[in-house]
Amino acid sequence: MNSSDTVELFKKYVIPNYGRYPVNLVRGEGSLVWDSEDNRYLDLFPGWGCNLLGHCPTKVVKAVQEQVAKLIHVPNTWHMEVQGLWAKELSDRSFGGQAFFCNSGTEANEAAIKLARLHTPKERYKIITFEGGFHGRTLGSLTATAQPKYHEGLGPLVAGFNYAPYGDLEAVEKLIDEETCAIMVEPIQGEGGVRIPPKGFLEGLRKLADNHGLVLIFDEVQTGCGRTGNWFAYQHFGVTPDVMTLAKAVCSGIAGGVMMTTPEIAPSLRPGMHAATFGGNPIAAAAGIATLQTMEDDNLLASAKQLGDFFRTRFEQLKQECNIIQEVRVLGVMVGVELTVDGAPVVKSCLERKLLVNCTQGRVIRLLPAMNLTIEQAEEGCKILEDVLKSIAAE
Ligand SMILES: *Cc1c(COP(=O)(O)O)cnc(C)c1O
């Protein structure tokens, strides 16, 4: 089926809650993806951050194929070796905690919200989150998402969320009272525009949490699993959370979400208090293990750091020549180029030149490239983006 017939099918049968490009993608390999007209695109935003190993990484494909023929799904009333091993692999690379498995980022955050309320004394229920943050679309996570545009028309929202400006420790301290149970934060805001925290911010949150008996939750749905060049973003800052949530890249694009917490806090999620039917299913678990193994075997954390250096150098250099670039923010393969102008025409021009990039918060060009992007591909993408930005600056 060609792209225009596919668009017609969607018009008739699919709820129009997404802004979709009129392109029908049919296959992908690494950082390349093809449409039904056989156009080739260079994808610097593969899978909206989920395809951190690019499209269809070999070992993940193989692990899923083998698993799907053995066992597709069994409920969590049984033990399954593959889920246990996945939990161990995640625990070994983080803070030695235990995992609750679900299917998405928003679900992982809902689990974290419940756990924080269950773990602290009964009168404590308030959770402090941050302006510009993004935690998901189900009502708890949506309320945690302190961006009014996502709340419009959906109230009443969940009670007990307080918002502070990102980076403002004093504001956080002022919000804490006897009813506060947790602080929830993205160590680097993704959808908020690749915002890297000011020095001392995460350390300060850790101290406030410790002093007031609060659960510190890091939403690493976008930053986790190697994205920033470490297994988890918190490892850059020397601050360990009590709870960490993962999704997006955790299974290389197979649906999967995880909440990790310490062995001390974990028992507060008592039997019967929370569940996810598909959570930690054998296919996701096999994909999750193969994802981590591929990153390790192919030394991809180092590659992510090198690619980060490459993008930073290129865009900092471009900033000198191009007056519409306000700031360049990079950590590993998480890249934000903040413009002084609307980013939508940049995305459109890139698409015309068969380069896939994203724009968030109106003016931030966001790249979440695969960590196995080749330097040649990075060059190709930068060249196109440079041309596009320069021509817009010249208008
Ligand atoms: C994408 C994202 C979510 C939501 O994940 P879903 O899988 O879409 O529910 C939550 N938090 C952060 C930081 C994200 O980037």
The ligand as an SDF file (V2000), in Angstrom:
LIG
                    3D

 15 15  0  0  0  0  0  0  0  0999 V2000
    8.1390    9.4220   27.1540 C   0  0  0  0  0  0  0  0  0  0  0  0
    8.2510    9.7140   28.5960 C   0  0  0  0  0  0  0  0  0  0  0  0
    7.2930    9.2560   29.5150 C   0  0  0  0  0  0  0  0  0  0  0  0
    6.0440    8.5240   29.0850 C   0  0  0  0  0  0  0  0  0  0  0  0
    6.3250    7.2750   28.5350 O   0  0  0  0  0  0  0  0  0  0  0  0
    5.1530    6.4440   27.7970 P   0  0  0  0  0  0  0  0  0  0  0  0
    5.8070    5.1350   27.4990 O   0  0  0  0  0  0  0  0  0  0  0  0
    4.7670    7.2210   26.5840 O   0  0  0  0  0  0  0  0  0  0  0  0
    4.0430    6.3320   28.7490 O   0  0  0  0  0  0  0  0  0  0  0  0
    7.5100    9.4980   30.8550 C   0  0  0  0  0  0  0  0  0  0  0  0
    8.5920   10.1740   31.2810 N   0  0  0  0  0  0  0  0  0  0  0  0
    9.5310   10.6320   30.4430 C   0  0  0  0  0  0  0  0  0  0  0  0
   10.7090   11.3530   30.9720 C   0  0  0  0  0  0  0  0  0  0  0  0
    9.3850   10.4340   29.0620 C   0  0  0  0  0  0  0  0  0  0  0  0
   10.2920   10.9230   28.2190 O   0  0  0  0  0  0  0  0  0  0  0  0
  1  2  1  0
  2  3  1  0
  2 14  2  0
  3  4  1  0
  3 10  2  0
  4  5  1  0
  5  6  1  0
  6  7  2  0
  6  8  1  0
  6  9  1  0
 10 11  1  0
 11 12  2  0
 12 13  1  0
 12 14  1  0
 14 15  1  0
M  END
$$$$
